[in-house]
Amino acid sequence: MTKQVKEVTHQPLTSINTTISQKQLLNDLHYRQSKQIIQHLLDKGLISADQFQKIDQLNKQSFPPLYSLECVATSTIQS
């Protein structure tokens, strides 16, 4: 059985501004640390899932992460 190979097409790469400030990096670090802490509290049963979500939303406002999983586009590769 021979596998058909499809031609790959792409658009030229364009440069984007990837300058990240020290404040953005610190915000991201603080957000991720705070999320680990509340995840630990949730895992230990010290807070509920609802409380986890509320605290996480407040932390996102206080320490805006560089990106969140909701912003990352994912797709499945089919052969």
mmCIF file of the N, C-alpha and C atoms, coordinates in Angstrom:
data_MODEL
# 
_entry.id   MODEL 
# 
loop_
_atom_site.group_PDB 
_atom_site.id 
_atom_site.type_symbol 
_atom_site.label_atom_id 
_atom_site.label_alt_id 
_atom_site.label_comp_id 
_atom_site.label_asym_id 
_atom_site.label_entity_id 
_atom_site.label_seq_id 
_atom_site.pdbx_PDB_ins_code 
_atom_site.Cartn_x 
_atom_site.Cartn_y 
_atom_site.Cartn_z 
_atom_site.occupancy 
_atom_site.B_iso_or_equiv 
_atom_site.pdbx_formal_charge 
_atom_site.auth_seq_id 
_atom_site.auth_comp_id 
_atom_site.auth_asym_id 
_atom_site.auth_atom_id 
_atom_site.pdbx_PDB_model_num 
ATOM 1   N N  . MET A 1 1  ? 0.843   -1.168 0.000  1.00 0.00 ? 1  MET A N  1 
ATOM 2   C CA . MET A 1 1  ? 0.000   0.000  0.000  1.00 0.00 ? 1  MET A CA 1 
ATOM 3   C C  . MET A 1 1  ? 0.895   1.241  0.000  1.00 0.00 ? 1  MET A C  1 
ATOM 4   N N  . THR A 1 2  ? 0.630   2.132  -0.920 1.00 0.00 ? 2  THR A N  1 
ATOM 5   C CA . THR A 1 2  ? 1.420   3.353  -1.046 1.00 0.00 ? 2  THR A CA 1 
ATOM 6   C C  . THR A 1 2  ? 0.638   4.517  -0.455 1.00 0.00 ? 2  THR A C  1 
ATOM 7   N N  . LYS A 1 3  ? 1.321   5.289  0.360  1.00 0.00 ? 3  LYS A N  1 
ATOM 8   C CA . LYS A 1 3  ? 0.685   6.446  0.991  1.00 0.00 ? 3  LYS A CA 1 
ATOM 9   C C  . LYS A 1 3  ? 0.816   7.647  0.073  1.00 0.00 ? 3  LYS A C  1 
ATOM 10  N N  . GLN A 1 4  ? -0.285  8.339  -0.131 1.00 0.00 ? 4  GLN A N  1 
ATOM 11  C CA . GLN A 1 4  ? -0.286  9.531  -0.970 1.00 0.00 ? 4  GLN A CA 1 
ATOM 12  C C  . GLN A 1 4  ? 0.289   10.702 -0.179 1.00 0.00 ? 4  GLN A C  1 
ATOM 13  N N  . VAL A 1 5  ? 1.159   11.468 -0.815 1.00 0.00 ? 5  VAL A N  1 
ATOM 14  C CA . VAL A 1 5  ? 1.755   12.637 -0.179 1.00 0.00 ? 5  VAL A CA 1 
ATOM 15  C C  . VAL A 1 5  ? 1.127   13.873 -0.785 1.00 0.00 ? 5  VAL A C  1 
ATOM 16  N N  . LYS A 1 6  ? 0.618   14.742 0.070  1.00 0.00 ? 6  LYS A N  1 
ATOM 17  C CA . LYS A 1 6  ? -0.004  15.977 -0.395 1.00 0.00 ? 6  LYS A CA 1 
ATOM 18  C C  . LYS A 1 6  ? 1.027   17.097 -0.419 1.00 0.00 ? 6  LYS A C  1 
ATOM 19  N N  . GLU A 1 7  ? 0.906   17.966 -1.387 1.00 0.00 ? 7  GLU A N  1 
ATOM 20  C CA . GLU A 1 7  ? 1.796   19.111 -1.478 1.00 0.00 ? 7  GLU A CA 1 
ATOM 21  C C  . GLU A 1 7  ? 1.526   20.053 -0.310 1.00 0.00 ? 7  GLU A C  1 
ATOM 22  N N  . VAL A 1 8  ? 2.586   20.532 0.289  1.00 0.00 ? 8  VAL A N  1 
ATOM 23  C CA . VAL A 1 8  ? 2.469   21.451 1.417  1.00 0.00 ? 8  VAL A CA 1 
ATOM 24  C C  . VAL A 1 8  ? 2.595   22.866 0.889  1.00 0.00 ? 8  VAL A C  1 
ATOM 25  N N  . THR A 1 9  ? 1.615   23.670 1.222  1.00 0.00 ? 9  THR A N  1 
ATOM 26  C CA . THR A 1 9  ? 1.680   25.075 0.831  1.00 0.00 ? 9  THR A CA 1 
ATOM 27  C C  . THR A 1 9  ? 1.748   25.905 2.101  1.00 0.00 ? 9  THR A C  1 
ATOM 28  N N  . HIS A 1 10 ? 2.368   27.029 2.016  1.00 0.00 ? 10 HIS A N  1 
ATOM 29  C CA . HIS A 1 10 ? 2.491   27.894 3.179  1.00 0.00 ? 10 HIS A CA 1 
ATOM 30  C C  . HIS A 1 10 ? 2.562   29.342 2.736  1.00 0.00 ? 10 HIS A C  1 
ATOM 31  N N  . GLN A 1 11 ? 2.297   30.187 3.675  1.00 0.00 ? 11 GLN A N  1 
ATOM 32  C CA . GLN A 1 11 ? 2.428   31.611 3.429  1.00 0.00 ? 11 GLN A CA 1 
ATOM 33  C C  . GLN A 1 11 ? 3.787   32.042 3.951  1.00 0.00 ? 11 GLN A C  1 
ATOM 34  N N  . PRO A 1 12 ? 4.377   33.056 3.349  1.00 0.00 ? 12 PRO A N  1 
ATOM 35  C CA . PRO A 1 12 ? 5.677   33.519 3.829  1.00 0.00 ? 12 PRO A CA 1 
ATOM 36  C C  . PRO A 1 12 ? 5.583   33.957 5.286  1.00 0.00 ? 12 PRO A C  1 
ATOM 37  N N  . LEU A 1 13 ? 6.656   33.752 6.008  1.00 0.00 ? 13 LEU A N  1 
ATOM 38  C CA . LEU A 1 13 ? 6.701   34.169 7.405  1.00 0.00 ? 13 LEU A CA 1 
ATOM 39  C C  . LEU A 1 13 ? 6.745   35.684 7.482  1.00 0.00 ? 13 LEU A C  1 
ATOM 40  N N  . THR A 1 14 ? 5.992   36.220 8.415  1.00 0.00 ? 14 THR A N  1 
ATOM 41  C CA . THR A 1 14 ? 6.024   37.655 8.631  1.00 0.00 ? 14 THR A CA 1 
ATOM 42  C C  . THR A 1 14 ? 6.520   37.901 10.042 1.00 0.00 ? 14 THR A C  1 
ATOM 43  N N  . SER A 1 15 ? 7.270   38.940 10.199 1.00 0.00 ? 15 SER A N  1 
ATOM 44  C CA . SER A 1 15 ? 7.795   39.235 11.527 1.00 0.00 ? 15 SER A CA 1 
ATOM 45  C C  . SER A 1 15 ? 6.698   39.825 12.392 1.00 0.00 ? 15 SER A C  1 
ATOM 46  N N  . ILE A 1 16 ? 6.757   39.493 13.653 1.00 0.00 ? 16 ILE A N  1 
ATOM 47  C CA . ILE A 1 16 ? 5.808   40.038 14.606 1.00 0.00 ? 16 ILE A CA 1 
ATOM 48  C C  . ILE A 1 16 ? 6.599   40.631 15.765 1.00 0.00 ? 16 ILE A C  1 
ATOM 49  N N  . ASN A 1 17 ? 5.974   41.530 16.463 1.00 0.00 ? 17 ASN A N  1 
ATOM 50  C CA . ASN A 1 17 ? 6.618   42.152 17.604 1.00 0.00 ? 17 ASN A CA 1 
ATOM 51  C C  . ASN A 1 17 ? 6.573   41.173 18.777 1.00 0.00 ? 17 ASN A C  1 
ATOM 52  N N  . THR A 1 18 ? 7.726   40.708 19.204 1.00 0.00 ? 18 THR A N  1 
ATOM 53  C CA . THR A 1 18 ? 7.777   39.745 20.299 1.00 0.00 ? 18 THR A CA 1 
ATOM 54  C C  . THR A 1 18 ? 8.462   40.333 21.529 1.00 0.00 ? 18 THR A C  1 
ATOM 55  N N  . THR A 1 19 ? 8.476   41.629 21.620 1.00 0.00 ? 19 THR A N  1 
ATOM 56  C CA . THR A 1 19 ? 9.100   42.272 22.761 1.00 0.00 ? 19 THR A CA 1 
ATOM 57  C C  . THR A 1 19 ? 8.207   42.091 23.984 1.00 0.00 ? 19 THR A C  1 
ATOM 58  N N  . ILE A 1 20 ? 8.775   41.518 25.024 1.00 0.00 ? 20 ILE A N  1 
ATOM 59  C CA . ILE A 1 20 ? 8.043   41.287 26.259 1.00 0.00 ? 20 ILE A CA 1 
ATOM 60  C C  . ILE A 1 20 ? 8.753   42.060 27.361 1.00 0.00 ? 20 ILE A C  1 
ATOM 61  N N  . SER A 1 21 ? 7.988   42.831 28.080 1.00 0.00 ? 21 SER A N  1 
ATOM 62  C CA . SER A 1 21 ? 8.598   43.641 29.135 1.00 0.00 ? 21 SER A CA 1 
ATOM 63  C C  . SER A 1 21 ? 8.850   42.795 30.384 1.00 0.00 ? 21 SER A C  1 
ATOM 64  N N  . GLN A 1 22 ? 9.688   43.321 31.249 1.00 0.00 ? 22 GLN A N  1 
ATOM 65  C CA . GLN A 1 22 ? 9.977   42.633 32.507 1.00 0.00 ? 22 GLN A CA 1 
ATOM 66  C C  . GLN A 1 22 ? 8.704   42.522 33.347 1.00 0.00 ? 22 GLN A C  1 
ATOM 67  N N  . LYS A 1 23 ? 7.862   43.562 33.307 1.00 0.00 ? 23 LYS A N  1 
ATOM 68  C CA . LYS A 1 23 ? 6.602   43.537 34.066 1.00 0.00 ? 23 LYS A CA 1 
ATOM 69  C C  . LYS A 1 23 ? 5.700   42.416 33.549 1.00 0.00 ? 23 LYS A C  1 
ATOM 70  N N  . GLN A 1 24 ? 5.617   42.230 32.241 1.00 0.00 ? 24 GLN A N  1 
ATOM 71  C CA . GLN A 1 24 ? 4.792   41.157 31.682 1.00 0.00 ? 24 GLN A CA 1 
ATOM 72  C C  . GLN A 1 24 ? 5.311   39.789 32.121 1.00 0.00 ? 24 GLN A C  1 
ATOM 73  N N  . LEU A 1 25 ? 6.626   39.638 32.116 1.00 0.00 ? 25 LEU A N  1 
ATOM 74  C CA . LEU A 1 25 ? 7.209   38.363 32.548 1.00 0.00 ? 25 LEU A CA 1 
ATOM 75  C C  . LEU A 1 25 ? 6.922   38.094 34.018 1.00 0.00 ? 25 LEU A C  1 
ATOM 76  N N  . LEU A 1 26 ? 7.065   39.131 34.850 1.00 0.00 ? 26 LEU A N  1 
ATOM 77  C CA . LEU A 1 26 ? 6.779   38.958 36.273 1.00 0.00 ? 26 LEU A CA 1 
ATOM 78  C C  . LEU A 1 26 ? 5.301   38.659 36.518 1.00 0.00 ? 26 LEU A C  1 
ATOM 79  N N  . ASN A 1 27 ? 4.417   39.334 35.794 1.00 0.00 ? 27 ASN A N  1 
ATOM 80  C CA . ASN A 1 27 ? 2.989   39.053 35.919 1.00 0.00 ? 27 ASN A CA 1 
ATOM 81  C C  . ASN A 1 27 ? 2.703   37.594 35.565 1.00 0.00 ? 27 ASN A C  1 
ATOM 82  N N  . ASP A 1 28 ? 3.313   37.126 34.488 1.00 0.00 ? 28 ASP A N  1 
ATOM 83  C CA . ASP A 1 28 ? 3.102   35.746 34.064 1.00 0.00 ? 28 ASP A CA 1 
ATOM 84  C C  . ASP A 1 28 ? 3.621   34.779 35.127 1.00 0.00 ? 28 ASP A C  1 
ATOM 85  N N  . LEU A 1 29 ? 4.801   35.055 35.649 1.00 0.00 ? 29 LEU A N  1 
ATOM 86  C CA . LEU A 1 29 ? 5.371   34.205 36.694 1.00 0.00 ? 29 LEU A CA 1 
ATOM 87  C C  . LEU A 1 29 ? 4.477   34.184 37.933 1.00 0.00 ? 29 LEU A C  1 
ATOM 88  N N  . HIS A 1 30 ? 4.030   35.363 38.368 1.00 0.00 ? 30 HIS A N  1 
ATOM 89  C CA . HIS A 1 30 ? 3.179   35.439 39.553 1.00 0.00 ? 30 HIS A CA 1 
ATOM 90  C C  . HIS A 1 30 ? 1.841   34.731 39.329 1.00 0.00 ? 30 HIS A C  1 
ATOM 91  N N  . TYR A 1 31 ? 1.278   34.880 38.138 1.00 0.00 ? 31 TYR A N  1 
ATOM 92  C CA . TYR A 1 31 ? 0.022   34.188 37.846 1.00 0.00 ? 31 TYR A CA 1 
ATOM 93  C C  . TYR A 1 31 ? 0.217   32.668 37.919 1.00 0.00 ? 31 TYR A C  1 
ATOM 94  N N  . ARG A 1 32 ? 1.272   32.182 37.297 1.00 0.00 ? 32 ARG A N  1 
ATOM 95  C CA . ARG A 1 32 ? 1.499   30.724 37.288 1.00 0.00 ? 32 ARG A CA 1 
ATOM 96  C C  . ARG A 1 32 ? 1.777   30.183 38.693 1.00 0.00 ? 32 ARG A C  1 
ATOM 97  N N  . GLN A 1 33 ? 2.504   30.955 39.493 1.00 0.00 ? 33 GLN A N  1 
ATOM 98  C CA . GLN A 1 33 ? 2.750   30.536 40.875 1.00 0.00 ? 33 GLN A CA 1 
ATOM 99  C C  . GLN A 1 33 ? 1.445   30.509 41.675 1.00 0.00 ? 33 GLN A C  1 
ATOM 100 N N  . SER A 1 34 ? 0.634   31.538 41.503 1.00 0.00 ? 34 SER A N  1 
ATOM 101 C CA . SER A 1 34 ? -0.630  31.585 42.237 1.00 0.00 ? 34 SER A CA 1 
ATOM 102 C C  . SER A 1 34 ? -1.551  30.444 41.805 1.00 0.00 ? 34 SER A C  1 
ATOM 103 N N  . LYS A 1 35 ? -1.509  30.106 40.527 1.00 0.00 ? 35 LYS A N  1 
ATOM 104 C CA . LYS A 1 35 ? -2.353  29.004 40.047 1.00 0.00 ? 35 LYS A CA 1 
ATOM 105 C C  . LYS A 1 35 ? -1.895  27.673 40.646 1.00 0.00 ? 35 LYS A C  1 
ATOM 106 N N  . GLN A 1 36 ? -0.592  27.483 40.775 1.00 0.00 ? 36 GLN A N  1 
ATOM 107 C CA . GLN A 1 36 ? -0.095  26.256 41.408 1.00 0.00 ? 36 GLN A CA 1 
ATOM 108 C C  . GLN A 1 36 ? -0.560  26.159 42.857 1.00 0.00 ? 36 GLN A C  1 
ATOM 109 N N  . ILE A 1 37 ? -0.554  27.284 43.548 1.00 0.00 ? 37 ILE A N  1 
ATOM 110 C CA . ILE A 1 37 ? -0.973  27.290 44.950 1.00 0.00 ? 37 ILE A CA 1 
ATOM 111 C C  . ILE A 1 37 ? -2.448  26.930 45.068 1.00 0.00 ? 37 ILE A C  1 
ATOM 112 N N  . ILE A 1 38 ? -3.299  27.582 44.269 1.00 0.00 ? 38 ILE A N  1 
ATOM 113 C CA . ILE A 1 38 ? -4.725  27.280 44.395 1.00 0.00 ? 38 ILE A CA 1 
ATOM 114 C C  . ILE A 1 38 ? -5.053  25.887 43.874 1.00 0.00 ? 38 ILE A C  1 
ATOM 115 N N  . GLN A 1 39 ? -4.266  25.389 42.917 1.00 0.00 ? 39 GLN A N  1 
ATOM 116 C CA . GLN A 1 39 ? -4.461  24.009 42.442 1.00 0.00 ? 39 GLN A CA 1 
ATOM 117 C C  . GLN A 1 39 ? -4.154  23.041 43.585 1.00 0.00 ? 39 GLN A C  1 
ATOM 118 N N  . HIS A 1 40 ? -3.118  23.328 44.337 1.00 0.00 ? 40 HIS A N  1 
ATOM 119 C CA . HIS A 1 40 ? -2.759  22.496 45.493 1.00 0.00 ? 40 HIS A CA 1 
ATOM 120 C C  . HIS A 1 40 ? -3.878  22.527 46.535 1.00 0.00 ? 40 HIS A C  1 
ATOM 121 N N  . LEU A 1 41 ? -4.427  23.721 46.793 1.00 0.00 ? 41 LEU A N  1 
ATOM 122 C CA . LEU A 1 41 ? -5.538  23.839 47.736 1.00 0.00 ? 41 LEU A CA 1 
ATOM 123 C C  . LEU A 1 41 ? -6.753  23.038 47.264 1.00 0.00 ? 41 LEU A C  1 
ATOM 124 N N  . LEU A 1 42 ? -7.021  23.100 45.963 1.00 0.00 ? 42 LEU A N  1 
ATOM 125 C CA . LEU A 1 42 ? -8.138  22.342 45.397 1.00 0.00 ? 42 LEU A CA 1 
ATOM 126 C C  . LEU A 1 42 ? -7.890  20.843 45.530 1.00 0.00 ? 42 LEU A C  1 
ATOM 127 N N  . ASP A 1 43 ? -6.678  20.409 45.201 1.00 0.00 ? 43 ASP A N  1 
ATOM 128 C CA . ASP A 1 43 ? -6.340  18.981 45.285 1.00 0.00 ? 43 ASP A CA 1 
ATOM 129 C C  . ASP A 1 43 ? -6.456  18.452 46.710 1.00 0.00 ? 43 ASP A C  1 
ATOM 130 N N  . LYS A 1 44 ? -6.156  19.297 47.691 1.00 0.00 ? 44 LYS A N  1 
ATOM 131 C CA . LYS A 1 44 ? -6.235  18.895 49.103 1.00 0.00 ? 44 LYS A CA 1 
ATOM 132 C C  . LYS A 1 44 ? -7.662  19.008 49.651 1.00 0.00 ? 44 LYS A C  1 
ATOM 133 N N  . GLY A 1 45 ? -8.583  19.535 48.844 1.00 0.00 ? 45 GLY A N  1 
ATOM 134 C CA . GLY A 1 45 ? -9.966  19.679 49.283 1.00 0.00 ? 45 GLY A CA 1 
ATOM 135 C C  . GLY A 1 45 ? -10.199 20.881 50.184 1.00 0.00 ? 45 GLY A C  1 
ATOM 136 N N  . LEU A 1 46 ? -9.262  21.806 50.197 1.00 0.00 ? 46 LEU A N  1 
ATOM 137 C CA . LEU A 1 46 ? -9.389  22.985 51.060 1.00 0.00 ? 46 LEU A CA 1 
ATOM 138 C C  . LEU A 1 46 ? -10.242 24.080 50.426 1.00 0.00 ? 46 LEU A C  1 
ATOM 139 N N  . ILE A 1 47 ? -10.400 24.046 49.103 1.00 0.00 ? 47 ILE A N  1 
ATOM 140 C CA . ILE A 1 47 ? -11.308 24.954 48.402 1.00 0.00 ? 47 ILE A CA 1 
ATOM 141 C C  . ILE A 1 47 ? -12.103 24.142 47.398 1.00 0.00 ? 47 ILE A C  1 
ATOM 142 N N  . SER A 1 48 ? -13.258 24.680 47.013 1.00 0.00 ? 48 SER A N  1 
ATOM 143 C CA . SER A 1 48 ? -14.106 23.996 46.028 1.00 0.00 ? 48 SER A CA 1 
ATOM 144 C C  . SER A 1 48 ? -13.680 24.391 44.611 1.00 0.00 ? 48 SER A C  1 
ATOM 145 N N  . ALA A 1 49 ? -14.196 23.666 43.631 1.00 0.00 ? 49 ALA A N  1 
ATOM 146 C CA . ALA A 1 49 ? -13.900 23.979 42.226 1.00 0.00 ? 49 ALA A CA 1 
ATOM 147 C C  . ALA A 1 49 ? -14.412 25.378 41.879 1.00 0.00 ? 49 ALA A C  1 
ATOM 148 N N  . ASP A 1 50 ? -15.566 25.746 42.441 1.00 0.00 ? 50 ASP A N  1 
ATOM 149 C CA . ASP A 1 50 ? -16.125 27.081 42.192 1.00 0.00 ? 50 ASP A CA 1 
ATOM 150 C C  . ASP A 1 50 ? -15.207 28.164 42.771 1.00 0.00 ? 50 ASP A C  1 
ATOM 151 N N  . GLN A 1 51 ? -14.719 27.929 43.988 1.00 0.00 ? 51 GLN A N  1 
ATOM 152 C CA . GLN A 1 51 ? -13.788 28.888 44.598 1.00 0.00 ? 51 GLN A CA 1 
ATOM 153 C C  . GLN A 1 51 ? -12.500 28.975 43.785 1.00 0.00 ? 51 GLN A C  1 
ATOM 154 N N  . PHE A 1 52 ? -12.018 27.834 43.298 1.00 0.00 ? 52 PHE A N  1 
ATOM 155 C CA . PHE A 1 52 ? -10.819 27.812 42.462 1.00 0.00 ? 52 PHE A CA 1 
ATOM 156 C C  . PHE A 1 52 ? -11.010 28.716 41.246 1.00 0.00 ? 52 PHE A C  1 
ATOM 157 N N  . GLN A 1 53 ? -12.140 28.562 40.556 1.00 0.00 ? 53 GLN A N  1 
ATOM 158 C CA . GLN A 1 53 ? -12.407 29.360 39.352 1.00 0.00 ? 53 GLN A CA 1 
ATOM 159 C C  . GLN A 1 53 ? -12.457 30.860 39.675 1.00 0.00 ? 53 GLN A C  1 
ATOM 160 N N  . LYS A 1 54 ? -13.124 31.204 40.774 1.00 0.00 ? 54 LYS A N  1 
ATOM 161 C CA . LYS A 1 54 ? -13.239 32.619 41.148 1.00 0.00 ? 54 LYS A CA 1 
ATOM 162 C C  . LYS A 1 54 ? -11.867 33.216 41.487 1.00 0.00 ? 54 LYS A C  1 
ATOM 163 N N  . ILE A 1 55 ? -11.086 32.477 42.268 1.00 0.00 ? 55 ILE A N  1 
ATOM 164 C CA . ILE A 1 55 ? -9.746  32.965 42.630 1.00 0.00 ? 55 ILE A CA 1 
ATOM 165 C C  . ILE A 1 55 ? -8.874  33.083 41.383 1.00 0.00 ? 55 ILE A C  1 
ATOM 166 N N  . ASP A 1 56 ? -8.969  32.107 40.492 1.00 0.00 ? 56 ASP A N  1 
ATOM 167 C CA . ASP A 1 56 ? -8.172  32.132 39.264 1.00 0.00 ? 56 ASP A CA 1 
ATOM 168 C C  . ASP A 1 56 ? -8.524  33.352 38.412 1.00 0.00 ? 56 ASP A C  1 
ATOM 169 N N  . GLN A 1 57 ? -9.808  33.670 38.320 1.00 0.00 ? 57 GLN A N  1 
ATOM 170 C CA . GLN A 1 57 ? -10.218 34.851 37.554 1.00 0.00 ? 57 GLN A CA 1 
ATOM 171 C C  . GLN A 1 57 ? -9.661  36.129 38.175 1.00 0.00 ? 57 GLN A C  1 
ATOM 172 N N  . LEU A 1 58 ? -9.682  36.218 39.501 1.00 0.00 ? 58 LEU A N  1 
ATOM 173 C CA . LEU A 1 58 ? -9.109  37.389 40.173 1.00 0.00 ? 58 LEU A CA 1 
ATOM 174 C C  . LEU A 1 58 ? -7.600  37.469 39.941 1.00 0.00 ? 58 LEU A C  1 
ATOM 175 N N  . ASN A 1 59 ? -6.940  36.323 39.987 1.00 0.00 ? 59 ASN A N  1 
ATOM 176 C CA . ASN A 1 59 ? -5.492  36.302 39.742 1.00 0.00 ? 59 ASN A CA 1 
ATOM 177 C C  . ASN A 1 59 ? -5.164  36.730 38.320 1.00 0.00 ? 59 ASN A C  1 
ATOM 178 N N  . LYS A 1 60 ? -5.997  36.339 37.357 1.00 0.00 ? 60 LYS A N  1 
ATOM 179 C CA . LYS A 1 60 ? -5.768  36.759 35.968 1.00 0.00 ? 60 LYS A CA 1 
ATOM 180 C C  . LYS A 1 60 ? -5.874  38.271 35.834 1.00 0.00 ? 60 LYS A C  1 
ATOM 181 N N  . GLN A 1 61 ? -6.759  38.870 36.619 1.00 0.00 ? 61 GLN A N  1 
ATOM 182 C CA . GLN A 1 61 ? -6.895  40.326 36.577 1.00 0.00 ? 61 GLN A CA 1 
ATOM 183 C C  . GLN A 1 61 ? -5.694  40.994 37.252 1.00 0.00 ? 61 GLN A C  1 
ATOM 184 N N  . SER A 1 62 ? -5.235  40.412 38.353 1.00 0.00 ? 62 SER A N  1 
ATOM 185 C CA . SER A 1 62 ? -4.108  40.986 39.086 1.00 0.00 ? 62 SER A CA 1 
ATOM 186 C C  . SER A 1 62 ? -2.783  40.778 38.365 1.00 0.00 ? 62 SER A C  1 
ATOM 187 N N  . PHE A 1 63 ? -2.619  39.593 37.815 1.00 0.00 ? 63 PHE A N  1 
ATOM 188 C CA . PHE A 1 63 ? -1.373  39.216 37.135 1.00 0.00 ? 63 PHE A CA 1 
ATOM 189 C C  . PHE A 1 63 ? -1.701  38.681 35.748 1.00 0.00 ? 63 PHE A C  1 
ATOM 190 N N  . PRO A 1 64 ? -1.941  39.557 34.766 1.00 0.00 ? 64 PRO A N  1 
ATOM 191 C CA . PRO A 1 64 ? -2.313  39.066 33.437 1.00 0.00 ? 64 PRO A CA 1 
ATOM 192 C C  . PRO A 1 64 ? -1.226  38.157 32.861 1.00 0.00 ? 64 PRO A C  1 
ATOM 193 N N  . PRO A 1 65 ? -1.573  36.895 32.578 1.00 0.00 ? 65 PRO A N  1 
ATOM 194 C CA . PRO A 1 65 ? -0.581  35.997 31.988 1.00 0.00 ? 65 PRO A CA 1 
ATOM 195 C C  . PRO A 1 65 ? -0.297  36.395 30.543 1.00 0.00 ? 65 PRO A C  1 
ATOM 196 N N  . LEU A 1 66 ? 0.867   35.970 30.048 1.00 0.00 ? 66 LEU A N  1 
ATOM 197 C CA . LEU A 1 66 ? 1.217   36.266 28.654 1.00 0.00 ? 66 LEU A CA 1 
ATOM 198 C C  . LEU A 1 66 ? 0.221   35.631 27.697 1.00 0.00 ? 66 LEU A C  1 
ATOM 199 N N  . TYR A 1 67 ? -0.177  34.424 28.016 1.00 0.00 ? 67 TYR A N  1 
ATOM 200 C CA . TYR A 1 67 ? -1.193  33.740 27.230 1.00 0.00 ? 67 TYR A CA 1 
ATOM 201 C C  . TYR A 1 67 ? -1.872  32.730 28.134 1.00 0.00 ? 67 TYR A C  1 
ATOM 202 N N  . SER A 1 68 ? -3.046  32.341 27.727 1.00 0.00 ? 68 SER A N  1 
ATOM 203 C CA . SER A 1 68 ? -3.740  31.301 28.472 1.00 0.00 ? 68 SER A CA 1 
ATOM 204 C C  . SER A 1 68 ? -4.101  30.185 27.506 1.00 0.00 ? 68 SER A C  1 
ATOM 205 N N  . LEU A 1 69 ? -4.426  29.060 28.048 1.00 0.00 ? 69 LEU A N  1 
ATOM 206 C CA . LEU A 1 69 ? -4.748  27.918 27.193 1.00 0.00 ? 69 LEU A CA 1 
ATOM 207 C C  . LEU A 1 69 ? -5.946  28.200 26.304 1.00 0.00 ? 69 LEU A C  1 
ATOM 208 N N  . GLU A 1 70 ? -6.845  29.072 26.748 1.00 0.00 ? 70 GLU A N  1 
ATOM 209 C CA . GLU A 1 70 ? -8.003  29.408 25.928 1.00 0.00 ? 70 GLU A CA 1 
ATOM 210 C C  . GLU A 1 70 ? -7.601  30.133 24.649 1.00 0.00 ? 70 GLU A C  1 
ATOM 211 N N  . CYS A 1 71 ? -6.434  30.781 24.680 1.00 0.00 ? 71 CYS A N  1 
ATOM 212 C CA . CYS A 1 71 ? -5.974  31.561 23.531 1.00 0.00 ? 71 CYS A CA 1 
ATOM 213 C C  . CYS A 1 71 ? -5.144  30.742 22.547 1.00 0.00 ? 71 CYS A C  1 
ATOM 214 N N  . VAL A 1 72 ? -4.744  29.554 22.939 1.00 0.00 ? 72 VAL A N  1 
ATOM 215 C CA . VAL A 1 72 ? -3.886  28.741 22.103 1.00 0.00 ? 72 VAL A CA 1 
ATOM 216 C C  . VAL A 1 72 ? -4.745  27.884 21.190 1.00 0.00 ? 72 VAL A C  1 
ATOM 217 N N  . ALA A 1 73 ? -4.542  28.052 19.888 1.00 0.00 ? 73 ALA A N  1 
ATOM 218 C CA . ALA A 1 73 ? -5.297  27.258 18.917 1.00 0.00 ? 73 ALA A CA 1 
ATOM 219 C C  . ALA A 1 73 ? -4.630  25.895 18.768 1.00 0.00 ? 73 ALA A C  1 
ATOM 220 N N  . THR A 1 74 ? -5.431  24.874 18.890 1.00 0.00 ? 74 THR A N  1 
ATOM 221 C CA . THR A 1 74 ? -4.912  23.526 18.706 1.00 0.00 ? 74 THR A CA 1 
ATOM 222 C C  . THR A 1 74 ? -5.724  22.821 17.633 1.00 0.00 ? 74 THR A C  1 
ATOM 223 N N  . SER A 1 75 ? -5.099  21.919 16.952 1.00 0.00 ? 75 SER A N  1 
ATOM 224 C CA . SER A 1 75 ? -5.807  21.135 15.952 1.00 0.00 ? 75 SER A CA 1 
ATOM 225 C C  . SER A 1 75 ? -5.215  19.753 15.935 1.00 0.00 ? 75 SER A C  1 
ATOM 226 N N  . THR A 1 76 ? -5.971  18.822 15.448 1.00 0.00 ? 76 THR A N  1 
ATOM 227 C CA . THR A 1 76 ? -5.474  17.464 15.352 1.00 0.00 ? 76 THR A CA 1 
ATOM 228 C C  . THR A 1 76 ? -4.931  17.238 13.951 1.00 0.00 ? 76 THR A C  1 
ATOM 229 N N  . ILE A 1 77 ? -3.895  16.472 13.884 1.00 0.00 ? 77 ILE A N  1 
ATOM 230 C CA . ILE A 1 77 ? -3.277  16.141 12.597 1.00 0.00 ? 77 ILE A CA 1 
ATOM 231 C C  . ILE A 1 77 ? -3.831  14.794 12.178 1.00 0.00 ? 77 ILE A C  1 
ATOM 232 N N  . GLN A 1 78 ? -4.377  14.766 11.005 1.00 0.00 ? 78 GLN A N  1 
ATOM 233 C CA . GLN A 1 78 ? -4.947  13.518 10.499 1.00 0.00 ? 78 GLN A CA 1 
ATOM 234 C C  . GLN A 1 78 ? -4.077  13.000 9.375  1.00 0.00 ? 78 GLN A C  1 
ATOM 235 N N  . SER A 1 79 ? -3.835  11.719 9.380  1.00 0.00 ? 79 SER A N  1 
ATOM 236 C CA . SER A 1 79 ? -3.011  11.137 8.315  1.00 0.00 ? 79 SER A CA 1 
ATOM 237 C C  . SER A 1 79 ? -3.861  10.487 7.274  1.00 0.00 ? 79 SER A C  1 
# 
